[in-house]
């Protein structure tokens, strides 16, 4: 059984893949809306995980710029997200 902090949500992410999957996230689906990733502020790796701090925007949502911590869990092929301020 997986144990994740409650503030992390499972999400869908579209990403660019080069030498490996999830080299660079491009967009994500959150609360039924697509958000384009406009900046990757930070990225790091932990065993079995790829982490990114990203800034996103949505052309259909007013004041939509947000920051998220997204993480790809390689063994489960699963993305998770937490909104950050």
N, CA, C and O atoms as a GROMACS GRO file, in nm:
protein
  340
    1UNK      N    1   0.084  -0.119   0.000
    1UNK     CA    2   0.000   0.000   0.000
    1UNK      C    3   0.088   0.124   0.000
    1UNK      O    4   0.188   0.130   0.072
    2UNK      N    5   0.051   0.223  -0.080
    2UNK     CA    6   0.127   0.347  -0.090
    2UNK      C    7   0.081   0.446   0.015
    2UNK      O    8  -0.038   0.455   0.045
    3UNK      N    9   0.176   0.520   0.069
    3UNK     CA   10   0.143   0.622   0.168
    3UNK      C   11   0.199   0.755   0.120
    3UNK      O   12   0.320   0.775   0.118
    4UNK      N   13   0.111   0.845   0.083
    4UNK     CA   14   0.151   0.978   0.038
    4UNK      C   15   0.086   1.080   0.129
    4UNK      O   16  -0.023   1.056   0.180
    5UNK      N   17   0.152   1.193   0.151
    5UNK     CA   18   0.088   1.299   0.229
    5UNK      C   19  -0.044   1.337   0.163
    5UNK      O   20  -0.055   1.338   0.041
    6UNK      N   21  -0.143   1.369   0.243
    6UNK     CA   22  -0.276   1.399   0.191
    6UNK      C   23  -0.275   1.518   0.096
    6UNK      O   24  -0.361   1.526   0.008
    7UNK      N   25  -0.182   1.611   0.110
    7UNK     CA   26  -0.182   1.729   0.026
    7UNK      C   27  -0.136   1.698  -0.117
    7UNK      O   28  -0.151   1.784  -0.204
    8UNK      N   29  -0.081   1.580  -0.143
    8UNK     CA   30  -0.043   1.541  -0.279
    8UNK      C   31  -0.160   1.474  -0.348
    8UNK      O   32  -0.224   1.386  -0.290
    9UNK      N   33  -0.189   1.516  -0.473
    9UNK     CA   34  -0.298   1.460  -0.552
    9UNK      C   35  -0.241   1.390  -0.674
    9UNK      O   36  -0.142   1.435  -0.731
   10UNK      N   37  -0.303   1.281  -0.716
   10UNK     CA   38  -0.264   1.216  -0.841
   10UNK      C   39  -0.312   1.303  -0.956
   10UNK      O   40  -0.424   1.354  -0.954
   11UNK      N   41  -0.226   1.320  -1.058
   11UNK     CA   42  -0.260   1.404  -1.173
   11UNK      C   43  -0.210   1.340  -1.301
   11UNK      O   44  -0.136   1.241  -1.299
   12UNK      N   45  -0.252   1.398  -1.414
   12UNK     CA   46  -0.201   1.361  -1.546
   12UNK      C   47  -0.103   1.467  -1.591
   12UNK      O   48  -0.129   1.587  -1.575
   13UNK      N   49   0.011   1.426  -1.647
   13UNK     CA   50   0.113   1.518  -1.693
   13UNK      C   51   0.155   1.479  -1.834
   13UNK      O   52   0.180   1.361  -1.862
   14UNK      N   53   0.163   1.577  -1.923
   14UNK     CA   54   0.223   1.556  -2.055
   14UNK      C   55   0.366   1.606  -2.045
   14UNK      O   56   0.391   1.714  -1.991
   15UNK      N   57   0.459   1.529  -2.097
   15UNK     CA   58   0.599   1.569  -2.083
   15UNK      C   59   0.678   1.536  -2.208
   15UNK      O   60   0.639   1.453  -2.290
   16UNK      N   61   0.792   1.602  -2.219
   16UNK     CA   62   0.889   1.572  -2.322
   16UNK      C   63   0.977   1.460  -2.270
   16UNK      O   64   1.020   1.462  -2.154
   17UNK      N   65   1.004   1.365  -2.354
   17UNK     CA   66   1.090   1.254  -2.316
   17UNK      C   67   1.204   1.244  -2.415
   17UNK      O   68   1.184   1.245  -2.536
   18UNK      N   69   1.323   1.234  -2.362
   18UNK     CA   70   1.441   1.221  -2.446
   18UNK      C   71   1.505   1.086  -2.422
   18UNK      O   72   1.459   0.984  -2.472
   19UNK      N   73   1.612   1.086  -2.344
   19UNK     CA   74   1.681   0.961  -2.312
   19UNK      C   75   1.599   0.873  -2.219
   19UNK      O   76   1.615   0.751  -2.218
   20UNK      N   77   1.511   0.936  -2.142
   20UNK     CA   78   1.424   0.860  -2.052
   20UNK      C   79   1.289   0.931  -2.044
   20UNK      O   80   1.276   1.046  -2.087
   21UNK      N   81   1.189   0.862  -1.989
   21UNK     CA   82   1.057   0.921  -1.975
   21UNK      C   83   1.062   1.034  -1.872
   21UNK      O   84   1.137   1.028  -1.775
   22UNK      N   85   0.982   1.134  -1.895
   22UNK     CA   86   0.963   1.246  -1.801
   22UNK      C   87   1.088   1.332  -1.787
   22UNK      O   88   1.123   1.376  -1.677
   23UNK      N   89   1.155   1.357  -1.901
   23UNK     CA   90   1.271   1.447  -1.896
   23UNK      C   91   1.229   1.589  -1.856
   23UNK      O   92   1.297   1.655  -1.777
   24UNK      N   93   1.116   1.634  -1.913
   24UNK     CA   94   1.072   1.770  -1.883
   24UNK      C   95   0.920   1.779  -1.896
   24UNK      O   96   0.867   1.757  -2.006
   25UNK      N   97   0.847   1.809  -1.787
   25UNK     CA   98   0.702   1.822  -1.796
   25UNK      C   99   0.663   1.944  -1.880
   25UNK      O  100   0.728   2.048  -1.872
   26UNK      N  101   0.556   1.931  -1.960
   26UNK     CA  102   0.511   2.039  -2.048
   26UNK      C  103   0.376   2.097  -2.005
   26UNK      O  104   0.355   2.218  -2.015
   27UNK      N  105   0.286   2.012  -1.957
   27UNK     CA  106   0.154   2.058  -1.912
   27UNK      C  107   0.099   1.956  -1.815
   27UNK      O  108   0.148   1.843  -1.805
   28UNK      N  109  -0.006   1.998  -1.742
   28UNK     CA  110  -0.069   1.907  -1.647
   28UNK      C  111  -0.218   1.936  -1.639
   28UNK      O  112  -0.263   2.046  -1.670
   29UNK      N  113  -0.293   1.835  -1.598
   29UNK     CA  114  -0.437   1.850  -1.574
   29UNK      C  115  -0.459   1.857  -1.424
   29UNK      O  116  -0.415   1.770  -1.349
   30UNK      N  117  -0.527   1.964  -1.381
   30UNK     CA  118  -0.554   1.985  -1.239
   30UNK      C  119  -0.693   2.044  -1.224
   30UNK      O  120  -0.724   2.145  -1.288
   31UNK      N  121  -0.775   1.985  -1.141
   31UNK     CA  122  -0.913   2.029  -1.118
   31UNK      C  123  -0.990   2.044  -1.249
   31UNK      O  124  -1.068   2.138  -1.266
   32UNK      N  125  -0.968   1.951  -1.341
   32UNK     CA  126  -1.042   1.951  -1.468
   32UNK      C  127  -0.994   2.052  -1.570
   32UNK      O  128  -1.057   2.068  -1.674
   33UNK      N  129  -0.883   2.121  -1.545
   33UNK     CA  130  -0.831   2.222  -1.636
   33UNK      C  131  -0.688   2.187  -1.676
   33UNK      O  132  -0.612   2.132  -1.597
   34UNK      N  133  -0.654   2.222  -1.800
   34UNK     CA  134  -0.516   2.202  -1.847
   34UNK      C  135  -0.434   2.327  -1.816
   34UNK      O  136  -0.476   2.438  -1.847
   35UNK      N  137  -0.319   2.307  -1.757
   35UNK     CA  138  -0.225   2.415  -1.726
   35UNK      C  139  -0.096   2.390  -1.801
   35UNK      O  140  -0.040   2.280  -1.796
   36UNK      N  141  -0.048   2.493  -1.870
   36UNK     CA  142   0.081   2.484  -1.938
   36UNK      C  143   0.192   2.520  -1.841
   36UNK      O  144   0.180   2.616  -1.765
   37UNK      N  145   0.299   2.444  -1.844
   37UNK     CA  146   0.415   2.473  -1.758
   37UNK      C  147   0.499   2.578  -1.830
   37UNK      O  148   0.550   2.554  -1.939
   38UNK      N  149   0.512   2.695  -1.766
   38UNK     CA  150   0.586   2.805  -1.827
   38UNK      C  151   0.727   2.816  -1.774
   38UNK      O  152   0.811   2.882  -1.836
   39UNK      N  153   0.756   2.752  -1.660
   39UNK     CA  154   0.891   2.757  -1.605
   39UNK      C  155   0.912   2.638  -1.512
   39UNK      O  156   0.826   2.605  -1.430
   40UNK      N  157   1.027   2.575  -1.525
   40UNK     CA  158   1.071   2.474  -1.429
   40UNK      C  159   1.173   2.542  -1.341
   40UNK      O  160   1.286   2.567  -1.384
   41UNK      N  161   1.134   2.574  -1.218
   41UNK     CA  162   1.220   2.649  -1.128
   41UNK      C  163   1.329   2.562  -1.066
   41UNK      O  164   1.439   2.610  -1.038
   42UNK      N  165   1.298   2.436  -1.047
   42UNK     CA  166   1.393   2.346  -0.983
   42UNK      C  167   1.356   2.203  -1.018
   42UNK      O  168   1.239   2.170  -1.034
   43UNK      N  169   1.456   2.118  -1.029
   43UNK     CA  170   1.431   1.975  -1.045
   43UNK      C  171   1.538   1.898  -0.970
   43UNK      O  172   1.653   1.941  -0.960
   44UNK      N  173   1.498   1.781  -0.919
   44UNK     CA  174   1.593   1.695  -0.849
   44UNK      C  175   1.542   1.552  -0.853
   44UNK      O  176   1.425   1.525  -0.883
   45UNK      N  177   1.633   1.462  -0.823
   45UNK     CA  178   1.603   1.320  -0.830
   45UNK      C  179   1.624   1.257  -0.693
   45UNK      O  180   1.718   1.291  -0.621
   46UNK      N  181   1.537   1.165  -0.660
   46UNK     CA  182   1.550   1.081  -0.542
   46UNK      C  183   1.529   0.938  -0.591
   46UNK      O  184   1.474   0.919  -0.700
   47UNK      N  185   1.569   0.838  -0.517
   47UNK     CA  186   1.550   0.700  -0.565
   47UNK      C  187   1.404   0.672  -0.606
   47UNK      O  188   1.314   0.681  -0.523
   48UNK      N  189   1.384   0.640  -0.733
   48UNK     CA  190   1.251   0.608  -0.784
   48UNK      C  191   1.160   0.727  -0.805
   48UNK      O  192   1.041   0.709  -0.830
   49UNK      N  193   1.213   0.850  -0.797
   49UNK     CA  194   1.128   0.970  -0.809
   49UNK      C  195   1.202   1.081  -0.884
   49UNK      O  196   1.323   1.099  -0.869
   50UNK      N  197   1.124   1.156  -0.965
   50UNK     CA  198   1.173   1.277  -1.029
   50UNK      C  199   1.086   1.392  -0.979
   50UNK      O  200   0.964   1.387  -0.993
   51UNK      N  201   1.147   1.493  -0.920
   51UNK     CA  202   1.075   1.606  -0.861
   51UNK      C  203   1.097   1.732  -0.943
   51UNK      O  204   1.205   1.755  -0.996
   52UNK      N  205   0.991   1.815  -0.952
   52UNK     CA  206   0.999   1.941  -1.022
   52UNK      C  207   0.919   2.047  -0.945
   52UNK      O  208   0.810   2.019  -0.896
   53UNK      N  209   0.974   2.166  -0.935
   53UNK     CA  210   0.897   2.283  -0.890
   53UNK      C  211   0.869   2.361  -1.018
   53UNK      O  212   0.961   2.402  -1.088
   54UNK      N  213   0.739   2.382  -1.048
   54UNK     CA  214   0.701   2.444  -1.174
   54UNK      C  215   0.606   2.561  -1.152
   54UNK      O  216   0.532   2.568  -1.054
   55UNK      N  217   0.610   2.654  -1.248
   55UNK     CA  218   0.510   2.761  -1.258
   55UNK      C  219   0.422   2.727  -1.377
   55UNK      O  220   0.472   2.690  -1.483
   56UNK      N  221   0.291   2.740  -1.360
   56UNK     CA  222   0.195   2.706  -1.465
   56UNK      C  223   0.098   2.820  -1.487
   56UNK      O  224   0.083   2.909  -1.403
   57UNK      N  225   0.032   2.816  -1.603
   57UNK     CA  226  -0.073   2.912  -1.633
   57UNK      C  227  -0.180   2.844  -1.718
   57UNK      O  228  -0.153   2.744  -1.785
   58UNK      N  229  -0.300   2.900  -1.716
   58UNK     CA  230  -0.412   2.850  -1.794
   58UNK      C  231  -0.478   2.969  -1.861
   58UNK      O  232  -0.526   3.059  -1.792
   59UNK      N  233  -0.481   2.971  -1.994
   59UNK     CA  234  -0.538   3.083  -2.070
   59UNK      C  235  -0.687   3.100  -2.044
   59UNK      O  236  -0.739   3.209  -2.066
   60UNK      N  237  -0.757   2.996  -1.998
   60UNK     CA  238  -0.902   3.002  -1.978
   60UNK      C  239  -0.942   3.043  -1.836
   60UNK      O  240  -1.060   3.061  -1.809
   61UNK      N  241  -0.846   3.057  -1.746
   61UNK     CA  242  -0.876   3.086  -1.606
   61UNK      C  243  -0.808   3.217  -1.566
   61UNK      O  244  -0.686   3.229  -1.578
   62UNK      N  245  -0.886   3.313  -1.520
   62UNK     CA  246  -0.830   3.441  -1.476
   62UNK      C  247  -0.737   3.420  -1.357
   62UNK      O  248  -0.764   3.337  -1.270
   63UNK      N  249  -0.628   3.494  -1.354
   63UNK     CA  250  -0.530   3.485  -1.245
   63UNK      C  251  -0.491   3.339  -1.220
   63UNK      O  252  -0.497   3.290  -1.107
   64UNK      N  253  -0.451   3.272  -1.326
   64UNK     CA  254  -0.428   3.128  -1.317
   64UNK      C  255  -0.284   3.090  -1.287
   64UNK      O  256  -0.255   2.971  -1.270
   65UNK      N  257  -0.192   3.187  -1.280
   65UNK     CA  258  -0.054   3.147  -1.254
   65UNK      C  259  -0.042   3.087  -1.115
   65UNK      O  260  -0.082   3.146  -1.015
   66UNK      N  261   0.016   2.967  -1.112
   66UNK     CA  262   0.031   2.894  -0.986
   66UNK      C  263   0.167   2.827  -0.984
   66UNK      O  264   0.233   2.815  -1.087
   67UNK      N  265   0.208   2.783  -0.866
   67UNK     CA  266   0.331   2.705  -0.849
   67UNK      C  267   0.295   2.571  -0.788
   67UNK      O  268   0.213   2.562  -0.697
   68UNK      N  269   0.360   2.466  -0.842
   68UNK     CA  270   0.334   2.332  -0.793
   68UNK      C  271   0.465   2.257  -0.773
   68UNK      O  272   0.565   2.283  -0.840
   69UNK      N  273   0.462   2.165  -0.680
   69UNK     CA  274   0.565   2.062  -0.667
   69UNK      C  275   0.503   1.939  -0.729
   69UNK      O  276   0.404   1.886  -0.677
   70UNK      N  277   0.560   1.891  -0.840
   70UNK     CA  278   0.510   1.769  -0.901
   70UNK      C  279   0.620   1.663  -0.892
   70UNK      O  280   0.739   1.693  -0.897
   71UNK      N  281   0.576   1.539  -0.880
   71UNK     CA  282   0.670   1.429  -0.863
   71UNK      C  283   0.624   1.310  -0.946
   71UNK      O  284   0.508   1.271  -0.943
   72UNK      N  285   0.718   1.254  -1.022
   72UNK     CA  286   0.692   1.133  -1.098
   72UNK      C  287   0.750   1.015  -1.023
   72UNK      O  288   0.870   1.011  -0.996
   73UNK      N  289   0.666   0.919  -0.989
   73UNK     CA  290   0.705   0.798  -0.919
   73UNK      C  291   0.727   0.690  -1.024
   73UNK      O  292   0.631   0.636  -1.079
   74UNK      N  293   0.853   0.658  -1.052
   74UNK     CA  294   0.888   0.573  -1.165
   74UNK      C  295   0.835   0.430  -1.154
   74UNK      O  296   0.789   0.375  -1.254
   75UNK      N  297   0.840   0.370  -1.036
   75UNK     CA  298   0.796   0.231  -1.022
   75UNK      C  299   0.646   0.217  -1.043
   75UNK      O  300   0.599   0.114  -1.093
   76UNK      N  301   0.570   0.319  -1.006
   76UNK     CA  302   0.424   0.313  -1.018
   76UNK      C  303   0.372   0.380  -1.144
   76UNK      O  304   0.254   0.371  -1.175
   77UNK      N  305   0.463   0.447  -1.220
   77UNK     CA  306   0.424   0.524  -1.337
   77UNK      C  307   0.310   0.620  -1.302
   77UNK      O  308   0.206   0.621  -1.366
   78UNK      N  309   0.334   0.700  -1.198
   78UNK     CA  310   0.230   0.786  -1.141
   78UNK      C  311   0.287   0.924  -1.110
   78UNK      O  312   0.395   0.936  -1.052
   79UNK      N  313   0.213   1.027  -1.149
   79UNK     CA  314   0.247   1.165  -1.115
   79UNK      C  315   0.163   1.211  -0.996
   79UNK      O  316   0.046   1.174  -0.985
   80UNK      N  317   0.223   1.290  -0.909
   80UNK     CA  318   0.152   1.351  -0.796
   80UNK      C  319   0.189   1.497  -0.789
   80UNK      O  320   0.296   1.538  -0.834
   81UNK      N  321   0.099   1.577  -0.733
   81UNK     CA  322   0.112   1.722  -0.729
   81UNK      C  323   0.075   1.777  -0.593
   81UNK      O  324  -0.012   1.724  -0.524
   82UNK      N  325   0.143   1.886  -0.555
   82UNK     CA  326   0.107   1.963  -0.436
   82UNK      C  327   0.122   2.110  -0.474
   82UNK      O  328   0.226   2.152  -0.526
   83UNK      N  329   0.016   2.189  -0.449
   83UNK     CA  330   0.026   2.333  -0.477
   83UNK      C  331   0.114   2.398  -0.371
   83UNK      O  332   0.106   2.364  -0.253
   84UNK      N  333   0.198   2.490  -0.414
   84UNK     CA  334   0.284   2.564  -0.320
   84UNK      C  335   0.264   2.712  -0.343
   84UNK      O  336   0.219   2.755  -0.449
   85UNK      N  337   0.298   2.789  -0.244
   85UNK     CA  338   0.281   2.936  -0.253
   85UNK      C  339   0.407   3.003  -0.299
   85UNK      O  340   0.411   3.126  -0.312
   0.00000   0.00000   0.00000
